[in-house]
Amino acid sequence: MQMTGSINSPEAHSRYRWTICALLFFATTINYIDRQILSLLKPILDEQLKWTNEEFGLVNSAFQGAYAIALLFFGWFIDKYGTKVGYAVSIAVWSVAALGHALVASVGGFFVARIALGLGEGGNFPSAIKAVALWFPKKERALATSIFNSGTNVGAIIAPAVVPWIAFTWGWQAAFIAAGLAGFVWLLFWFPLYDVPEKIKKLSASELTHIRSDLEEDKTTKIPWLQLLGYRQTWSFIVAKFLTDPVWWFFLIWLPDYFKQTRHLDIKTSWVHLVTIYSIVTVLSIIGGWVTGYLTKTGWTVTRARKTGMFVFAVLVLPILVVTEVGDWTAVMLIGLAGAAHQAWSANLFTTVSDMFPKRAVASIIGIGGMAGAIGGMLFPFITGRLLDAFKASGNVTAGYAVLFSICGFAYLVSFALHHLLAPKFEQFEMKEIA
């Protein structure tokens, strides 16, 4: 490794790990732009496809089902072949799938296209969390995770601001084409810039020491999935993802329809509300990721800091219970607060995996838990669609949304309680190897 100057000098201490974090952020941003395009185009496609809420929910459930399978696959694939290859394969597949949306013009066509997109996007979070575990010490992981995970919010900000304009200017197909091309542009930066820390020449010895300050030594032994399922810590992540991931999917998929159906704001008007919501989420969620890391630096144990933060975030979702009873901009504030609390919760939940498990198991655990979250996310849109169709038929779709927001509001406290029972402490433990 080439270096200049003393290791202790400011010039010698690189900050390359934040370049890696930036790469993860931009990938996640593209990922969430891709995911949100369909929900933003729903008002346009409603006129062309004449689909019901249940059919729209089924199309999104197809994405979630494929995403669940892909998460499980990519968790194994990334642990076996590495983050560099795994992330590249994931983005290449989902970019091709995004482009493919421009070629379909029926409910069945979108059903197939969403399955393809889900199969590709399953590699994002196993890759990103694995990269954070490899590139950051524990005290920085929650912040790094919050930063790259804020790409979900930035993607959700960019999409409503740009997608309708692209659709009305060049046609709805152009929105999918632009998203697909963005993924291939990202790959041009990924290959030359990413590798494991030991292979990066720009990394100083002092930064490598910092990164490795509290990480276990690399081991080549891979841990079988069935063995991972034997630990209650694995189930703590699985249960929490299953119960809370569907809330975020509900926001991404149904908020444009919520504003149109209950507040009579079409996408030409509601994009301002959506951008505001996700701007709030972006700022507050990063603070939520930073605060638990700050508490550990002040002397709190990782367990105390993470659990305190996660409980507070769970409580901050509760005001969404009254969202259907307030004005437009008050609703925006409440949804923004709930979304920020979810993202702060999610960043810390992801980090608990690397707190408890050796890094050779991290991607697999993220894949298994992510699959559980995707299954929850697959079931919820279908239930949502049927419920909204029923309430719409009775002439009170707002009451249907009130029921759904109530489910979202209580999901986190229930999840926190179960997660605590399964994982009372966030401490790394020795995993038995199977010969």
GULUM-233625 format. One line per 8 residues: number of its first residue (from 1); for each residue z, x, y of C-alpha. Coordinates in pm, whole numbers, always signed. Layout:
NUM) Z:X:Y ~ ...
% end
This chain:
1) +0:+0:+0 ~ -107:+148:+329 ~ +146:+149:+610 ~ +196:+311:+944 ~ +522:+397:+1111 ~ +875:+353:+985 ~ +952:+56:+760 ~ +1228:-42:+1000
9) +1004:-38:+1305 ~ +878:-370:+1446 ~ +519:-257:+1394 ~ +572:-202:+1021 ~ +727:-541:+948 ~ +436:-775:+887 ~ +442:-1155:+896 ~ +165:-1215:+646
17) +359:-1485:+460 ~ +302:-1717:+757 ~ -74:-1666:+720 ~ -34:-1799:+367 ~ +165:-2091:+504 ~ -119:-2163:+748 ~ -371:-2171:+465 ~ -154:-2421:+277
25) -119:-2630:+593 ~ -494:-2656:+653 ~ -563:-2740:+288 ~ -304:-3017:+297 ~ -447:-3147:+624 ~ -795:-3175:+473 ~ -642:-3333:+164 ~ -480:-3612:+363
33) -782:-3675:+582 ~ -977:-3734:+260 ~ -712:-3971:+128 ~ -690:-4186:+438 ~ -1059:-4239:+506 ~ -1092:-4536:+273 ~ -800:-4729:+424 ~ -936:-4668:+775
41) -1279:-4791:+673 ~ -1137:-5101:+501 ~ -1218:-5335:+797 ~ -1581:-5219:+785 ~ -1603:-5231:+406 ~ -1434:-5572:+396 ~ -1747:-5715:+555 ~ -1985:-5532:+320
49) -1797:-5555:-11 ~ -1607:-5882:+37 ~ -1323:-5745:-175 ~ -978:-5899:-201 ~ -651:-5719:-130 ~ -596:-5702:-505 ~ -934:-5533:-559 ~ -864:-5289:-277
57) -525:-5220:-435 ~ -688:-5160:-773 ~ -932:-4908:-623 ~ -637:-4718:-477 ~ -448:-4751:-806 ~ -745:-4587:-980 ~ -707:-4290:-746 ~ -335:-4271:-822
65) -388:-4290:-1197 ~ -637:-4004:-1188 ~ -410:-3814:-950 ~ -119:-3850:-1194 ~ -322:-3702:-1479 ~ -452:-3423:-1256 ~ -103:-3328:-1137 ~ +9:-3277:-1494
73) -303:-3076:-1575 ~ -294:-2860:-1262 ~ +78:-2789:-1307 ~ -6:-2625:-1640 ~ -333:-2471:-1517 ~ -175:-2306:-1212 ~ +119:-2163:-1405 ~ -128:-2021:-1659
81) -413:-1895:-1438 ~ -246:-1849:-1102 ~ -241:-2017:-764 ~ -554:-1849:-630 ~ -780:-1985:-904 ~ -597:-2317:-939 ~ -615:-2410:-572 ~ -980:-2310:-549
89) -1076:-2528:-846 ~ -880:-2820:-703 ~ -1039:-2807:-358 ~ -1391:-2756:-495 ~ -1358:-3065:-717 ~ -1208:-3290:-450 ~ -1465:-3179:-191 ~ -1752:-3272:-422
97) -1579:-3604:-491 ~ -1538:-3673:-118 ~ -1910:-3614:-67 ~ -1979:-3849:-359 ~ -1819:-4143:-176 ~ -2120:-4146:+59 ~ -2346:-4238:-233 ~ -2170:-4557:-344
105) -2193:-4912:-209 ~ -1995:-5137:-445 ~ -1636:-5196:-554 ~ -1716:-5036:-890 ~ -1870:-4736:-717 ~ -1562:-4679:-505 ~ -1347:-4719:-816 ~ -1530:-4426:-981
113) -1536:-4218:-662 ~ -1160:-4256:-613 ~ -1096:-4148:-971 ~ -1299:-3831:-909 ~ -1113:-3764:-584 ~ -775:-3809:-757 ~ -871:-3566:-1034 ~ -944:-3298:-774
121) -654:-3358:-537 ~ -392:-3320:-810 ~ -392:-2944:-757 ~ -276:-2943:-395 ~ +101:-2968:-423 ~ +153:-2767:-746 ~ -51:-2488:-584 ~ +121:-2506:-246
129) +478:-2523:-381 ~ +406:-2240:-624 ~ +267:-2032:-336 ~ +579:-2098:-127 ~ +800:-1993:-421 ~ +601:-1669:-452 ~ +580:-1589:-81 ~ +913:-1702:+68
137) +1283:-1639:-3 ~ +1502:-1945:-57 ~ +1635:-1955:+299 ~ +1281:-2000:+436 ~ +1133:-2226:+172 ~ +1234:-2562:+322 ~ +1086:-2461:+659 ~ +767:-2323:+501
145) +736:-2638:+290 ~ +792:-2857:+595 ~ +523:-2669:+788 ~ +254:-2692:+521 ~ +365:-3046:+430 ~ +321:-3144:+796 ~ -49:-3118:+716 ~ -5:-3461:+557
153) +95:-3589:+900 ~ -166:-3396:+1095 ~ -431:-3524:+856 ~ -299:-3874:+917 ~ -322:-3811:+1295 ~ -674:-3670:+1289 ~ -814:-3933:+1053 ~ -753:-4249:+1264
161) -857:-4062:+1579 ~ -1184:-3933:+1433 ~ -1291:-4138:+1131 ~ -1359:-4470:+1311 ~ -1559:-4287:+1578 ~ -1768:-4107:+1314 ~ -1816:-4432:+1121 ~ -1928:-4634:+1422
169) -2149:-4350:+1551 ~ -2322:-4225:+1233 ~ -2218:-4472:+965 ~ -1918:-4483:+734 ~ -2084:-4243:+487 ~ -2070:-3963:+746 ~ -1690:-3966:+743 ~ -1681:-3877:+372
177) -1949:-3611:+414 ~ -1754:-3440:+694 ~ -1435:-3434:+485 ~ -1614:-3288:+185 ~ -1772:-3010:+388 ~ -1434:-2920:+541 ~ -1301:-2835:+196 ~ -1580:-2586:+130
185) -1519:-2420:+468 ~ -1153:-2374:+371 ~ -1256:-2195:+50 ~ -1433:-1931:+260 ~ -1091:-1830:+399 ~ -889:-1877:+82 ~ -1059:-1622:-140 ~ -1033:-1319:+91
193) -688:-1401:+234 ~ -479:-1518:-63 ~ -327:-1333:-357 ~ +19:-1256:-495 ~ +223:-1050:-243 ~ +195:-723:-437 ~ -185:-727:-406 ~ -205:-781:-29
201) -266:-452:+153 ~ -170:-593:+492 ~ +179:-672:+363 ~ +443:-420:+474 ~ +708:-286:+238 ~ +979:-446:+451 ~ +818:-791:+429 ~ +775:-756:+54
209) +1144:-667:+27 ~ +1228:-971:+240 ~ +1016:-1199:+21 ~ +1171:-1066:-298 ~ +1528:-1062:-160 ~ +1656:-1346:-375 ~ +1380:-1414:-627 ~ +1408:-1350:-998
217) +1185:-1090:-1159 ~ +846:-1205:-1282 ~ +829:-1298:-1648 ~ +511:-1365:-1836 ~ +669:-1620:-2071 ~ +553:-1972:-1991 ~ +790:-2260:-2053 ~ +649:-2554:-2258
225) +644:-2896:-2094 ~ +853:-3054:-2369 ~ +1122:-2794:-2311 ~ +1119:-2865:-1938 ~ +1178:-3234:-2009 ~ +1498:-3138:-2187 ~ +1670:-3048:-1858 ~ +1833:-3314:-1643
233) +1726:-3113:-1336 ~ +1364:-3188:-1429 ~ +1444:-3559:-1444 ~ +1616:-3546:-1105 ~ +1280:-3450:-954 ~ +1083:-3695:-1168 ~ +1300:-3995:-1076 ~ +1308:-3912:-704
241) +930:-3871:-688 ~ +869:-4194:-879 ~ +1086:-4397:-641 ~ +990:-4248:-305 ~ +627:-4128:-326 ~ +497:-4489:-333 ~ +650:-4547:+12 ~ +436:-4277:+168
249) +128:-4409:-13 ~ +209:-4755:+118 ~ +204:-4619:+474 ~ -124:-4434:+424 ~ -305:-4717:+249 ~ -177:-5033:+413 ~ -76:-4958:+773 ~ -425:-5020:+919
257) -434:-5354:+737 ~ -76:-5434:+846 ~ -164:-5395:+1213 ~ -480:-5603:+1172 ~ -335:-5886:+961 ~ +5:-5931:+1129 ~ -57:-5803:+1483 ~ -432:-5873:+1517
265) -511:-5512:+1609 ~ -839:-5389:+1458 ~ -907:-5021:+1393 ~ -1070:-4977:+1737 ~ -730:-5063:+1887 ~ -471:-4972:+1624 ~ -587:-4611:+1592 ~ -368:-4534:+1895
273) -66:-4679:+1715 ~ -147:-4487:+1396 ~ -193:-4159:+1580 ~ +140:-4212:+1758 ~ +317:-4285:+1430 ~ +196:-3970:+1262 ~ +256:-3759:+1572 ~ +620:-3869:+1559
281) +627:-3793:+1188 ~ +482:-3444:+1238 ~ +738:-3329:+1494 ~ +1049:-3485:+1342 ~ +967:-3390:+983 ~ +938:-3019:+1068 ~ +1280:-3039:+1234 ~ +1410:-3202:+916
289) +1283:-2911:+709 ~ +1420:-2655:+952 ~ +1769:-2799:+976 ~ +1865:-2749:+610 ~ +1752:-2388:+626 ~ +1951:-2343:+946 ~ +2263:-2483:+780 ~ +2232:-2234:+494
297) +2208:-1951:+748 ~ +2534:-2069:+909 ~ +2715:-2036:+577 ~ +2661:-2370:+406 ~ +2570:-2353:+40 ~ +2216:-2454:-54 ~ +2356:-2756:-235 ~ +2563:-2878:+60
305) +2283:-2824:+310 ~ +2010:-2990:+104 ~ +2222:-3288:-5 ~ +2352:-3353:+347 ~ +2000:-3344:+484 ~ +1857:-3565:+211 ~ +2131:-3826:+255 ~ +2074:-3839:+632
313) +1699:-3872:+579 ~ +1756:-4158:+332 ~ +1968:-4343:+588 ~ +1710:-4294:+864 ~ +1455:-4501:+669 ~ +1675:-4814:+677 ~ +1575:-4937:+1028 ~ +1230:-5014:+888
321) +1387:-5329:+740 ~ +1337:-5507:+1075 ~ +988:-5375:+1155 ~ +815:-5714:+1120 ~ +1052:-5872:+1372 ~ +992:-5641:+1669 ~ +711:-5572:+1914 ~ +410:-5349:+1848
329) +542:-5027:+1999 ~ +895:-5073:+1866 ~ +735:-5113:+1524 ~ +546:-4789:+1584 ~ +874:-4608:+1660 ~ +1049:-4747:+1351 ~ +759:-4665:+1120 ~ +733:-4319:+1276
337) +1104:-4257:+1216 ~ +1079:-4377:+856 ~ +770:-4164:+795 ~ +939:-3856:+942 ~ +1246:-3917:+728 ~ +1024:-3944:+420 ~ +847:-3619:+495 ~ +1172:-3433:+564
345) +1311:-3580:+242 ~ +996:-3478:+55 ~ +1000:-3119:+185 ~ +1360:-3073:+74 ~ +1298:-3247:-258 ~ +1011:-3007:-332 ~ +1235:-2715:-242 ~ +1506:-2823:-488
353) +1265:-2733:-769 ~ +1245:-2367:-666 ~ +1619:-2374:-595 ~ +1692:-2465:-956 ~ +1404:-2336:-1169 ~ +1249:-1989:-1218 ~ +917:-1956:-1040 ~ +721:-1935:-1366
361) +813:-2302:-1419 ~ +773:-2428:-1062 ~ +411:-2547:-1073 ~ +467:-2725:-1405 ~ +776:-2907:-1272 ~ +590:-3003:-953 ~ +301:-3129:-1166 ~ +526:-3338:-1392
369) +723:-3484:-1101 ~ +409:-3534:-899 ~ +259:-3726:-1189 ~ +563:-3956:-1187 ~ +520:-4009:-812 ~ +153:-4083:-861 ~ +231:-4338:-1133 ~ +466:-4509:-890
377) +193:-4484:-630 ~ -53:-4637:-877 ~ +168:-4938:-952 ~ +273:-5011:-594 ~ -77:-5070:-441 ~ -158:-5313:-721 ~ +169:-5501:-668 ~ +117:-5486:-292
385) -233:-5631:-314 ~ -129:-5921:-535 ~ +177:-5997:-323 ~ -20:-5993:+3 ~ -293:-6215:-141 ~ -25:-6465:-246 ~ +146:-6465:+94 ~ -189:-6476:+274
393) -285:-6783:+69 ~ +38:-6949:+184 ~ -42:-6863:+546 ~ +242:-6612:+597 ~ +117:-6261:+532 ~ +384:-6122:+768 ~ +655:-6237:+524 ~ +476:-6044:+250
401) +488:-5728:+457 ~ +858:-5792:+531 ~ +928:-5787:+157 ~ +733:-5463:+114 ~ +906:-5287:+404 ~ +1243:-5390:+258 ~ +1155:-5224:-73 ~ +1058:-4911:+119
409) +1381:-4913:+319 ~ +1616:-4907:+20 ~ +1413:-4673:-204 ~ +1564:-4352:-67 ~ +1932:-4438:-101 ~ +1876:-4547:-460 ~ +1679:-4228:-523 ~ +1947:-4010:-361
417) +2219:-4157:-583 ~ +2020:-4103:-904 ~ +1906:-3757:-797 ~ +2267:-3655:-729 ~ +2383:-3777:-1070 ~ +2113:-3577:-1245 ~ +2140:-3263:-1030 ~ +2488:-3229:-874
425) +2413:-2868:-772 ~ +2099:-2692:-657 ~ +2156:-2361:-831 ~ +1916:-2163:-1045 ~ +2016:-2163:-1409 ~ +1911:-1958:-1708 ~ +1647:-2134:-1913 ~ +1641:-2072:-2285
433) +1318:-1928:-2416 ~ +1150:-2071:-2724 ~ +992:-1808:-2946
% end
